[in-house]
Structures are given as structure tokens and as C-alpha cells.
Amino acid sequence: MKKSLNILLLLLISLTLTGCKDDDLDPIYDNIIFATFGDEEIFINEGEFYTDKGFIAKDDGVDISSYVTVDNSVDSAFGGTYIITFTLDYQDVVTVLTRTVVVLYTNSSCKIVEGTDNLECYKVWSSYLHTVVTLKIYFNKYDNINSLDVYNEVEDTLALYHQISDKYDNYDGYVNIKTINDNPTLTHTILPELYELIDFTLENQKNVDNLFNMALGPVLEIWHDYREDCLLNQECFVPPMQDLLDASVYTDPLDITLDSENLTITLEENMSLDLGGVSKGFISGKIIEYLDALDLVGYLLNNGESNISIGGENPTKESGMFLLAVTDPTYALPYYATVYLQDGDQLVTSGDNQQFYIVSGTIYHHIIHNVTLMPERNSRSISVIYDNPALADIYSTAIFIMTIEDGIEFVDSVEGLEAIWYGLDGTIYYSENLEEKYLHNIYE
């Protein structure tokens, strides 16, 4: 039995060395042969047993492997990229060879895209931003990206911004929007992330003639309370105009004091902030900054159905583009239009079918005009396409309360901005280049 085992081992060694005889290798110097067996780059699956094929080291046919030091840290239980080094220190000459072993992550949330080497991974979160967030990512399996790490990083971003931008709840260890609104005249020291969000909003709401106003909180609170009373208690009324006018006295954004050096914010008495028309887009921007830094083939981020971000290419389509549906605000159909989006495109929608209540047959939605203090209804919905998710969020919010004519004029005046409207009577309107650049189909 022992003799048979020895013969078997010799046979295995012989087979391993086949194709790597001394005569097949060029000396590295003098008559010194030093080379590794097998490929310079090896791919194995996480959890798969790995045995290195080793090396050959000879001096004019004499084995000198005792002069070689091998550093092999491959741990196939954990995904990652490992480098094995083979160091020959002989005749006062040091030669180093390397082999790369890539332990492919299991990526259990992923599936292979048929006919490709690309993985498609999908994740859903429902605990952040008072909405549902989904993220689909695509990457080549040999690029060895850990989808779990990606999703954990995205979730950390969602969790942070959920807590600092929340106007409904306080969180231990965080000064957030509710903290500021609860005591507006105090000087609050805030995190850099919240400071940046507030500062960005103040600077850019000017671009829409302040039809979006983050300081409109006192008015929005009244509408919110009336909406909740209707939905929860079936007590459905329109707020008295005098109450809205009284609250509007405390909505001047110039009464917000920001200190960039100390990262502080102070409001005037009775003021309150509301970032609902910009925060999801801003947060999407932070997530795509991270995703764009990865070696992904493509991704689709859906932040609450109304904020969609596209990156890279879609490997499931020959065109490489993503086909997106634009929701029908009447729900007579699942969607009334489809558009093609490519790398860097953002699709953001505002409509009267989101956060609304009905009084005497009239819909009262949550987007309030900064001047009339009413939820103006000039269309059922608007979807804008732009390359900046935070600005797209502000644009869609403000344009929705414009007349369609004014909205089209505004959109056509902003380079790179396009939009599609669903009119009150079901008529579809486009900005100047929407149909040519993005539209796939209209459904009636």
C-alpha cells in the first residue's frame, strides 16, 4: 500500500511539472532557473480550498529551492486580493516573483447577468428617509467587489442623513432639523454634513425665484396638521388663510444665520426649517459620489420612487441604457411614459399624488406655493431630467407649482434640464429637447 502511495505522489508531481522543464525556461542570470508554476493571476471562490502550485529554482540543474522564501497569506475563507511572493536570495542576488490570488466574494445578493461575466445585485431599505430606497449595482465578477461592503457603506450614508435631516424625531447624539426647530433662537452646532445641506439649499433656492423655500416650515406645519387630521380622523378642511398669513411672517430665509467657521445655525423666533423638497436629491448625490468612485459597470439608485439616479451602463440591454417608467399620477395606468436614461442622468418627479388629501372633491397636495401659501395645481405631475440630483429635486418641486407655460419657459432656459408634464386633463407636455433626447414611448 505504501509503495502504491509513493508511486501516486510521484505521478502527481510529474504531472504538475509537465510543461515546465528546465529546457523550457530562460535563465534569469547565468544558469539560474527561477519561475512559478501556473498562472500569475488565480481566481477562486470564497470558501474554496486553495493550494499553490509552487515554483522551480535550479542552478545548472541542481535544486536551490532552499534559498527561496515564500510569503503566502492567502485565506480563502475571506474574499479579497492576496499577493504571494517568492524570494530567491542566491549568489548575492535577490529575485522576487509574485502571484496574485483573487478570492471572489460570495455576493449572495447577486445573480449573474446571462451571457456575461457581470453580476447584478439588489438591495432594499425601508427604514430611512420615511420612504423606500432601492439600489441595483452591476460589476464584473472578476473585479471582486464585495456587494455587502457597498451596501453597508450606502446604508451608513442613509442612516446619517436620515437622522440629521429628520424634522419629526430627535436622535441621541445628533443635532438635527427637529432639534433646530424645537429651539430656533438657540445657536446650534451641527455636523458638517447638515451644514453643507442647509447651505446648499439656501444658495440654490434662489435659482427658482424662491418658489422653493426651506424656511417655509411654519406654513407647511399647518398644512401637515390639516392633512393628518383628514387622513387619520376624517376631519377634512382647508386651513384658514389668516392662519397661513400669520405663519408666513416667520418664513424669510434671510433670517437664517449660518456660521461656516464654527458650523452653527441660528433662526429667528417662531421659524422652522423643512428640507423635504431637496434632501432626497442631495442624499442621492452623496451616494452616487461614492458609487462613481467604485469600479462598477453601472447602477440604478431609486430614492423613494421620485428620485432616480443612473450611473454607468446597463449590461442587461444591448444599448447599455436604462429604460425608466414615469408614473401615471392618476393610476389609470402603471405609467404614462417611458424614457431612456444614461450615465449621470437623474429623473426626479413631483406630483399631486404624493402626500395629499381631498376636501369637497379637490386635491390638496404637500407642495405649497411660497407666495399664495396654497398647493397650486397646474398639472398632475412633472418629471425633470438633469445631471445633478439635488438641483433636480429643487427644480421639480418649484416647477410643479408653476403654470405649465412658465414651467416650460423656465426649463428651456436652464442648459441640460428637460421635463415632461402630465396636465390636469391628461395632456402630455414636453420641454424643447425632451422628446428627442430621452422619450421612448407615451402610453394612453
PAGUTOR-401169 format. One record per residue (C-alpha): residue in one letter; chain; x, y, z. Coordinates in Angstrom, 2 decimals. Example, Ala and Ser with C-alpha at 12.3 -4.5 7.8 and 13.67 -1.06 7.14 Angstrom:
BEGIN
{A, A, {12.30, -4.50, 7.80}},
{S, A, {13.67, -1.06, 7.14}},
This chain:
BEGIN
{M, A, {0.00, 0.00, 0.00}},
{K, A, {2.85, 2.40, 0.92}},
{K, A, {4.62, 1.65, -2.36}},
{S, A, {1.46, 2.40, -4.33}},
{L, A, {1.05, 5.71, -2.50}},
{N, A, {4.62, 6.73, -3.31}},
{I, A, {4.08, 5.92, -6.98}},
{L, A, {0.89, 8.02, -6.97}},
{L, A, {2.67, 11.01, -5.40}},
{L, A, {5.48, 10.79, -7.94}},
{L, A, {2.90, 10.70, -10.74}},
{L, A, {1.17, 13.82, -9.39}},
{I, A, {4.46, 15.69, -9.10}},
{S, A, {5.39, 14.64, -12.61}},
{L, A, {2.08, 15.91, -13.97}},
{T, A, {2.45, 19.21, -12.10}},
{L, A, {5.89, 19.82, -13.58}},
{T, A, {4.81, 18.94, -17.12}},
{G, A, {5.40, 21.87, -19.45}},
{C, A, {7.85, 23.50, -17.06}},
{K, A, {11.12, 21.60, -17.68}},
{D, A, {14.44, 23.37, -17.35}},
{D, A, {14.84, 23.42, -21.12}},
{D, A, {11.55, 25.35, -21.45}},
{L, A, {12.66, 28.19, -19.17}},
{D, A, {15.10, 31.03, -19.75}},
{P, A, {17.69, 31.57, -17.03}},
{I, A, {17.22, 34.73, -15.01}},
{Y, A, {21.02, 35.07, -14.85}},
{D, A, {23.97, 32.73, -15.53}},
{N, A, {22.38, 29.23, -15.42}},
{I, A, {19.86, 30.09, -12.71}},
{I, A, {16.30, 28.97, -13.39}},
{F, A, {13.62, 30.57, -11.18}},
{A, A, {9.93, 30.52, -12.12}},
{T, A, {6.46, 29.83, -10.70}},
{F, A, {4.15, 27.06, -11.83}},
{G, A, {0.68, 28.01, -13.02}},
{D, A, {-0.83, 31.39, -13.84}},
{E, A, {0.35, 34.69, -12.46}},
{E, A, {-3.27, 35.52, -11.51}},
{I, A, {-5.60, 32.96, -9.96}},
{F, A, {-9.34, 33.31, -9.24}},
{I, A, {-11.09, 31.11, -6.67}},
{N, A, {-14.42, 31.38, -4.90}},
{E, A, {-14.72, 32.42, -1.27}},
{G, A, {-14.54, 29.28, 0.90}},
{E, A, {-12.85, 27.22, -1.81}},
{F, A, {-9.70, 25.36, -0.73}},
{Y, A, {-6.52, 26.77, -2.28}},
{T, A, {-3.17, 25.03, -2.75}},
{D, A, {-0.44, 26.94, -4.51}},
{K, A, {1.34, 25.18, -7.38}},
{G, A, {4.70, 26.40, -6.16}},
{F, A, {7.91, 27.25, -8.02}},
{I, A, {11.08, 25.88, -9.55}},
{A, A, {14.58, 27.05, -8.57}},
{K, A, {17.70, 25.43, -10.04}},
{D, A, {21.33, 26.23, -10.69}},
{D, A, {22.52, 24.35, -13.75}},
{G, A, {20.07, 21.57, -12.95}},
{V, A, {20.79, 21.48, -9.22}},
{D, A, {17.86, 22.26, -6.89}},
{I, A, {18.32, 25.51, -4.95}},
{S, A, {14.78, 25.81, -3.59}},
{S, A, {16.21, 26.07, -0.06}},
{Y, A, {17.31, 29.59, -0.98}},
{V, A, {13.71, 30.62, -1.69}},
{T, A, {11.42, 32.21, 0.89}},
{V, A, {7.67, 32.06, 0.22}},
{D, A, {5.25, 34.53, 1.78}},
{N, A, {1.74, 33.15, 1.27}},
{S, A, {-1.04, 34.84, 3.26}},
{V, A, {-3.97, 33.57, 1.18}},
{D, A, {-7.02, 32.92, 3.35}},
{S, A, {-9.75, 31.64, 1.07}},
{A, A, {-12.31, 31.94, 3.87}},
{F, A, {-12.32, 35.69, 3.26}},
{G, A, {-12.78, 37.42, -0.07}},
{G, A, {-10.07, 39.78, -1.25}},
{T, A, {-6.91, 40.06, -3.30}},
{Y, A, {-3.80, 38.35, -1.98}},
{I, A, {-0.22, 38.57, -3.25}},
{I, A, {2.11, 35.57, -2.84}},
{T, A, {5.82, 36.42, -3.04}},
{F, A, {8.65, 34.04, -3.90}},
{T, A, {12.05, 35.50, -2.96}},
{L, A, {15.27, 33.86, -4.21}},
{D, A, {18.37, 35.10, -2.34}},
{Y, A, {21.27, 33.37, -4.06}},
{Q, A, {24.83, 34.35, -5.05}},
{D, A, {24.30, 37.83, -3.59}},
{V, A, {21.38, 38.39, -6.00}},
{V, A, {17.80, 38.79, -4.77}},
{T, A, {14.97, 37.98, -7.21}},
{V, A, {11.29, 38.31, -6.34}},
{L, A, {8.40, 36.68, -8.18}},
{T, A, {4.73, 37.22, -7.35}},
{R, A, {1.39, 35.55, -7.90}},
{T, A, {-1.98, 37.26, -7.38}},
{V, A, {-4.76, 35.16, -5.89}},
{V, A, {-8.20, 36.74, -6.04}},
{V, A, {-10.69, 35.17, -3.65}},
{L, A, {-14.03, 36.11, -5.16}},
{Y, A, {-16.67, 37.33, -2.72}},
{T, A, {-19.74, 35.14, -2.46}},
{N, A, {-22.09, 38.11, -3.17}},
{S, A, {-25.13, 36.12, -2.12}},
{S, A, {-27.47, 39.01, -3.01}},
{C, A, {-26.34, 38.85, -6.63}},
{K, A, {-27.01, 36.87, -9.77}},
{I, A, {-25.05, 36.54, -12.98}},
{V, A, {-26.25, 38.53, -15.98}},
{E, A, {-26.92, 35.89, -18.63}},
{G, A, {-24.26, 35.72, -21.31}},
{T, A, {-21.81, 37.95, -19.42}},
{D, A, {-19.30, 37.93, -16.57}},
{N, A, {-21.29, 40.67, -14.83}},
{L, A, {-23.14, 40.34, -11.55}},
{E, A, {-26.44, 42.10, -10.80}},
{C, A, {-27.02, 42.85, -7.11}},
{Y, A, {-30.12, 44.33, -5.49}},
{K, A, {-30.86, 45.83, -2.07}},
{V, A, {-33.93, 47.44, -0.46}},
{W, A, {-34.07, 49.72, 2.59}},
{S, A, {-37.34, 50.83, 4.19}},
{S, A, {-36.11, 52.36, 7.46}},
{Y, A, {-34.68, 55.63, 6.17}},
{L, A, {-35.92, 58.99, 4.89}},
{H, A, {-39.56, 57.93, 5.50}},
{T, A, {-39.55, 56.13, 2.15}},
{V, A, {-38.29, 53.02, 0.37}},
{V, A, {-34.80, 53.15, -1.15}},
{T, A, {-33.54, 50.55, -3.63}},
{L, A, {-30.12, 50.14, -5.23}},
{K, A, {-29.18, 47.85, -8.10}},
{I, A, {-25.48, 47.56, -8.94}},
{Y, A, {-23.66, 45.78, -11.76}},
{F, A, {-20.00, 44.79, -11.79}},
{N, A, {-17.67, 42.25, -13.38}},
{K, A, {-17.28, 39.28, -11.08}},
{Y, A, {-13.52, 39.27, -11.63}},
{D, A, {-13.24, 42.85, -10.33}},
{N, A, {-14.00, 41.23, -6.96}},
{I, A, {-16.24, 43.87, -5.44}},
{N, A, {-17.92, 42.90, -2.18}},
{S, A, {-21.57, 43.89, -2.64}},
{L, A, {-22.09, 43.61, 1.13}},
{D, A, {-19.44, 46.27, 1.74}},
{V, A, {-21.03, 48.53, -0.89}},
{Y, A, {-24.48, 48.22, 0.60}},
{N, A, {-23.18, 48.74, 4.14}},
{E, A, {-21.49, 51.96, 3.05}},
{V, A, {-24.65, 53.20, 1.36}},
{E, A, {-26.72, 52.29, 4.41}},
{D, A, {-24.34, 54.26, 6.65}},
{T, A, {-24.96, 57.32, 4.45}},
{L, A, {-28.72, 56.82, 4.52}},
{A, A, {-28.71, 56.39, 8.29}},
{L, A, {-26.64, 59.51, 8.91}},
{Y, A, {-28.70, 61.79, 6.68}},
{H, A, {-31.96, 60.29, 7.92}},
{Q, A, {-31.07, 61.30, 11.46}},
{I, A, {-29.66, 64.77, 10.76}},
{S, A, {-32.37, 65.85, 8.27}},
{D, A, {-35.38, 64.46, 10.14}},
{K, A, {-37.93, 67.10, 11.18}},
{Y, A, {-40.18, 64.67, 13.09}},
{D, A, {-37.89, 62.90, 15.59}},
{N, A, {-34.83, 63.60, 17.71}},
{Y, A, {-31.87, 61.20, 17.89}},
{D, A, {-29.35, 60.78, 20.69}},
{G, A, {-26.03, 62.36, 19.80}},
{Y, A, {-27.34, 64.37, 16.85}},
{V, A, {-28.44, 67.96, 16.41}},
{N, A, {-30.91, 67.66, 13.56}},
{I, A, {-33.66, 69.68, 11.90}},
{K, A, {-36.14, 68.89, 14.68}},
{T, A, {-33.60, 69.97, 17.30}},
{I, A, {-33.20, 73.30, 15.49}},
{N, A, {-36.94, 73.77, 15.01}},
{D, A, {-37.68, 72.97, 18.67}},
{N, A, {-35.43, 75.85, 19.79}},
{P, A, {-34.92, 78.12, 16.77}},
{T, A, {-33.34, 81.08, 18.57}},
{L, A, {-30.58, 78.99, 20.13}},
{T, A, {-27.26, 78.79, 18.34}},
{H, A, {-26.91, 75.14, 17.30}},
{T, A, {-23.62, 73.50, 16.40}},
{I, A, {-24.30, 70.99, 13.64}},
{L, A, {-22.38, 68.32, 11.73}},
{P, A, {-20.55, 69.37, 8.55}},
{E, A, {-22.93, 67.17, 6.53}},
{L, A, {-26.02, 69.03, 7.77}},
{Y, A, {-24.32, 72.40, 7.40}},
{E, A, {-23.48, 71.59, 3.77}},
{L, A, {-27.08, 70.51, 3.07}},
{I, A, {-28.56, 73.68, 4.56}},
{D, A, {-26.01, 75.96, 2.92}},
{F, A, {-26.52, 74.28, -0.46}},
{T, A, {-30.28, 74.75, -0.20}},
{L, A, {-30.06, 78.42, 0.75}},
{E, A, {-27.72, 79.13, -2.14}},
{N, A, {-29.70, 77.27, -4.78}},
{Q, A, {-33.31, 78.02, -3.89}},
{K, A, {-32.60, 81.48, -5.35}},
{N, A, {-32.35, 79.78, -8.77}},
{V, A, {-36.11, 79.13, -8.75}},
{D, A, {-37.18, 82.58, -7.57}},
{N, A, {-37.64, 81.16, -4.07}},
{L, A, {-40.64, 79.09, -5.23}},
{F, A, {-38.84, 76.56, -3.08}},
{N, A, {-38.16, 77.91, 0.40}},
{M, A, {-36.60, 75.82, 3.16}},
{A, A, {-37.84, 78.38, 5.73}},
{L, A, {-41.49, 77.78, 4.83}},
{G, A, {-41.75, 75.38, 7.77}},
{P, A, {-44.38, 77.30, 9.81}},
{V, A, {-46.78, 77.28, 6.85}},
{L, A, {-46.02, 73.67, 5.93}},
{E, A, {-46.68, 72.58, 9.52}},
{I, A, {-50.22, 73.96, 9.30}},
{W, A, {-50.90, 72.12, 6.06}},
{H, A, {-49.36, 68.96, 7.51}},
{D, A, {-51.62, 69.06, 10.57}},
{Y, A, {-54.75, 69.57, 8.46}},
{R, A, {-53.72, 66.75, 6.12}},
{E, A, {-53.09, 64.39, 9.03}},
{D, A, {-56.42, 65.31, 10.64}},
{C, A, {-58.19, 64.41, 7.43}},
{L, A, {-56.34, 61.15, 6.83}},
{L, A, {-56.47, 59.94, 10.43}},
{N, A, {-59.70, 61.43, 11.76}},
{Q, A, {-61.69, 62.11, 8.58}},
{E, A, {-61.89, 65.78, 9.62}},
{C, A, {-61.13, 67.33, 6.22}},
{F, A, {-60.82, 71.11, 5.95}},
{V, A, {-58.68, 73.76, 4.28}},
{P, A, {-56.60, 75.87, 6.69}},
{P, A, {-57.92, 79.44, 7.19}},
{M, A, {-55.93, 81.88, 5.06}},
{Q, A, {-55.37, 84.16, 8.06}},
{D, A, {-53.60, 81.34, 9.89}},
{L, A, {-51.35, 80.80, 6.88}},
{L, A, {-50.63, 84.54, 6.57}},
{D, A, {-49.77, 84.78, 10.26}},
{A, A, {-47.34, 81.89, 9.91}},
{S, A, {-45.77, 83.30, 6.72}},
{V, A, {-44.32, 86.20, 8.74}},
{Y, A, {-41.73, 83.74, 10.03}},
{T, A, {-40.58, 82.30, 6.70}},
{D, A, {-37.91, 84.73, 5.49}},
{P, A, {-34.74, 82.76, 4.61}},
{L, A, {-32.70, 85.90, 5.27}},
{D, A, {-33.44, 85.35, 8.97}},
{I, A, {-31.33, 82.17, 8.93}},
{T, A, {-27.83, 82.83, 10.30}},
{L, A, {-25.09, 80.40, 9.31}},
{D, A, {-21.53, 80.47, 10.63}},
{S, A, {-19.27, 78.44, 8.35}},
{E, A, {-16.26, 78.70, 10.66}},
{N, A, {-17.99, 77.29, 13.72}},
{L, A, {-20.64, 75.23, 11.86}},
{T, A, {-23.53, 76.85, 13.67}},
{I, A, {-27.06, 77.88, 12.73}},
{T, A, {-29.47, 80.30, 14.42}},
{L, A, {-33.05, 81.18, 13.43}},
{E, A, {-35.36, 83.98, 14.39}},
{E, A, {-38.22, 83.32, 16.80}},
{N, A, {-41.05, 81.03, 15.59}},
{M, A, {-39.12, 79.93, 12.50}},
{S, A, {-38.71, 76.31, 11.40}},
{L, A, {-36.92, 74.54, 8.55}},
{D, A, {-38.20, 71.96, 6.09}},
{L, A, {-35.80, 70.22, 3.68}},
{G, A, {-38.39, 67.88, 2.19}},
{G, A, {-38.03, 69.25, -1.34}},
{V, A, {-34.27, 68.85, -1.57}},
{S, A, {-32.94, 66.32, 0.97}},
{K, A, {-33.59, 63.12, -1.00}},
{G, A, {-31.87, 64.55, -4.07}},
{F, A, {-28.95, 65.83, -2.00}},
{I, A, {-28.56, 62.47, -0.26}},
{S, A, {-28.74, 60.68, -3.64}},
{G, A, {-25.87, 62.91, -4.73}},
{K, A, {-23.74, 61.78, -1.80}},
{I, A, {-24.47, 58.12, -2.53}},
{I, A, {-23.61, 58.40, -6.22}},
{E, A, {-20.35, 60.18, -5.38}},
{Y, A, {-19.40, 57.00, -3.54}},
{L, A, {-20.71, 54.66, -6.25}},
{D, A, {-18.92, 56.58, -9.01}},
{A, A, {-15.62, 56.02, -7.20}},
{L, A, {-16.06, 52.23, -7.45}},
{D, A, {-15.23, 50.10, -10.47}},
{L, A, {-18.88, 49.37, -11.23}},
{V, A, {-20.26, 48.60, -14.67}},
{G, A, {-23.43, 50.50, -13.76}},
{Y, A, {-26.05, 51.20, -11.10}},
{L, A, {-29.63, 52.35, -10.59}},
{L, A, {-30.50, 54.16, -7.36}},
{N, A, {-34.20, 54.68, -6.62}},
{N, A, {-34.63, 57.00, -3.65}},
{G, A, {-38.32, 56.84, -2.84}},
{E, A, {-39.67, 56.29, -6.39}},
{S, A, {-39.47, 60.02, -7.06}},
{N, A, {-35.65, 60.37, -7.22}},
{I, A, {-33.84, 58.03, -9.63}},
{S, A, {-30.10, 58.18, -10.36}},
{I, A, {-28.28, 56.35, -13.18}},
{G, A, {-24.59, 55.53, -13.37}},
{G, A, {-22.53, 53.69, -15.96}},
{E, A, {-24.13, 51.21, -18.35}},
{N, A, {-26.91, 48.66, -18.15}},
{P, A, {-25.33, 45.30, -19.06}},
{T, A, {-28.75, 43.66, -19.45}},
{K, A, {-29.51, 45.84, -22.50}},
{E, A, {-27.64, 45.88, -25.79}},
{S, A, {-27.88, 49.67, -25.89}},
{G, A, {-26.37, 49.98, -22.43}},
{M, A, {-29.15, 52.40, -21.45}},
{F, A, {-31.72, 52.16, -18.68}},
{L, A, {-35.42, 52.27, -19.59}},
{L, A, {-37.38, 54.03, -16.84}},
{A, A, {-41.12, 54.38, -16.34}},
{V, A, {-42.75, 57.71, -15.46}},
{T, A, {-45.61, 57.01, -13.02}},
{D, A, {-49.16, 57.86, -14.07}},
{P, A, {-50.39, 60.24, -11.31}},
{T, A, {-53.99, 59.13, -11.90}},
{Y, A, {-53.03, 55.44, -11.54}},
{A, A, {-55.24, 54.62, -14.53}},
{L, A, {-52.05, 53.02, -15.89}},
{P, A, {-48.89, 51.96, -14.05}},
{Y, A, {-47.03, 54.62, -16.05}},
{Y, A, {-47.84, 57.07, -18.80}},
{A, A, {-44.37, 57.39, -20.37}},
{T, A, {-41.02, 55.65, -20.58}},
{V, A, {-37.66, 57.36, -21.01}},
{Y, A, {-34.13, 56.22, -21.81}},
{L, A, {-31.52, 57.35, -19.28}},
{Q, A, {-27.75, 57.08, -19.41}},
{D, A, {-24.73, 57.64, -17.19}},
{G, A, {-25.19, 60.68, -14.95}},
{D, A, {-28.90, 61.22, -15.65}},
{Q, A, {-31.28, 61.96, -12.78}},
{L, A, {-35.06, 61.55, -13.03}},
{V, A, {-36.98, 63.42, -10.32}},
{T, A, {-40.78, 63.60, -10.11}},
{S, A, {-43.19, 65.83, -8.18}},
{G, A, {-46.95, 65.39, -8.29}},
{D, A, {-50.29, 65.83, -6.57}},
{N, A, {-50.49, 62.07, -5.96}},
{Q, A, {-47.81, 62.26, -3.26}},
{Q, A, {-48.86, 63.26, 0.26}},
{F, A, {-52.29, 64.75, -0.41}},
{Y, A, {-55.82, 64.88, 0.99}},
{I, A, {-59.19, 65.73, -0.56}},
{V, A, {-61.68, 68.36, 0.54}},
{S, A, {-65.01, 68.61, -1.32}},
{G, A, {-63.54, 66.74, -4.30}},
{T, A, {-60.43, 68.96, -4.57}},
{I, A, {-56.93, 67.55, -4.12}},
{Y, A, {-54.66, 69.44, -1.72}},
{H, A, {-51.09, 68.21, -2.11}},
{H, A, {-48.00, 68.90, 0.01}},
{I, A, {-46.10, 71.29, -2.29}},
{I, A, {-47.02, 74.80, -1.14}},
{H, A, {-46.52, 77.99, -3.13}},
{N, A, {-44.22, 80.39, -1.31}},
{V, A, {-46.40, 83.42, -2.13}},
{T, A, {-50.00, 82.20, -2.35}},
{L, A, {-49.37, 79.75, 0.54}},
{M, A, {-51.58, 77.28, -1.32}},
{P, A, {-50.88, 73.95, -3.07}},
{E, A, {-51.24, 75.29, -6.62}},
{R, A, {-52.45, 72.71, -9.15}},
{N, A, {-51.39, 73.49, -12.70}},
{S, A, {-50.57, 69.88, -13.61}},
{R, A, {-50.87, 66.42, -12.09}},
{S, A, {-47.13, 65.77, -12.15}},
{I, A, {-43.80, 66.86, -13.58}},
{S, A, {-40.67, 64.77, -14.08}},
{V, A, {-37.36, 66.50, -14.72}},
{I, A, {-34.15, 65.03, -16.10}},
{Y, A, {-30.90, 66.68, -15.09}},
{D, A, {-27.32, 65.79, -14.16}},
{N, A, {-27.43, 67.00, -10.55}},
{P, A, {-29.83, 65.13, -8.24}},
{A, A, {-30.06, 67.83, -5.56}},
{L, A, {-30.76, 70.60, -8.07}},
{A, A, {-33.17, 68.32, -9.93}},
{D, A, {-35.09, 67.88, -6.65}},
{I, A, {-35.35, 71.65, -6.12}},
{Y, A, {-36.28, 72.22, -9.77}},
{S, A, {-39.06, 69.62, -9.80}},
{T, A, {-40.55, 70.99, -6.57}},
{A, A, {-40.58, 74.59, -7.78}},
{I, A, {-41.63, 73.91, -11.38}},
{F, A, {-44.59, 71.81, -10.25}},
{I, A, {-46.31, 74.88, -8.78}},
{M, A, {-45.59, 77.00, -11.89}},
{T, A, {-48.05, 77.11, -14.75}},
{I, A, {-47.05, 74.67, -17.47}},
{E, A, {-46.27, 77.58, -19.79}},
{D, A, {-43.99, 79.23, -17.23}},
{G, A, {-42.50, 75.86, -16.39}},
{I, A, {-41.59, 75.09, -19.99}},
{E, A, {-40.03, 78.53, -20.35}},
{F, A, {-38.01, 78.02, -17.17}},
{V, A, {-36.82, 74.52, -18.13}},
{D, A, {-35.80, 75.64, -21.61}},
{S, A, {-33.74, 78.43, -20.05}},
{V, A, {-31.59, 76.02, -17.99}},
{E, A, {-28.93, 74.21, -20.00}},
{G, A, {-29.19, 70.44, -19.75}},
{L, A, {-32.56, 70.49, -17.96}},
{E, A, {-35.52, 68.70, -19.57}},
{A, A, {-39.01, 67.89, -18.30}},
{I, A, {-42.30, 66.17, -19.06}},
{W, A, {-45.69, 67.21, -17.62}},
{Y, A, {-48.92, 65.32, -17.10}},
{G, A, {-51.60, 68.01, -17.47}},
{L, A, {-54.78, 68.30, -15.43}},
{D, A, {-56.77, 67.00, -18.41}},
{G, A, {-54.26, 64.22, -19.22}},
{T, A, {-52.46, 66.16, -21.97}},
{I, A, {-48.72, 65.46, -22.07}},
{Y, A, {-46.31, 68.40, -22.44}},
{Y, A, {-42.55, 68.40, -23.05}},
{S, A, {-39.67, 70.78, -22.79}},
{E, A, {-37.87, 71.62, -26.02}},
{N, A, {-35.49, 68.63, -26.25}},
{L, A, {-37.15, 66.01, -24.05}},
{E, A, {-38.76, 64.01, -26.84}},
{E, A, {-35.63, 63.88, -28.98}},
{K, A, {-33.13, 63.17, -26.21}},
{Y, A, {-34.97, 60.89, -23.80}},
{L, A, {-38.50, 59.84, -24.74}},
{H, A, {-39.12, 56.19, -25.56}},
{N, A, {-42.92, 55.99, -25.60}},
{I, A, {-46.18, 57.54, -24.40}},
{Y, A, {-49.00, 55.30, -23.13}},
{E, A, {-52.66, 56.31, -23.22}},
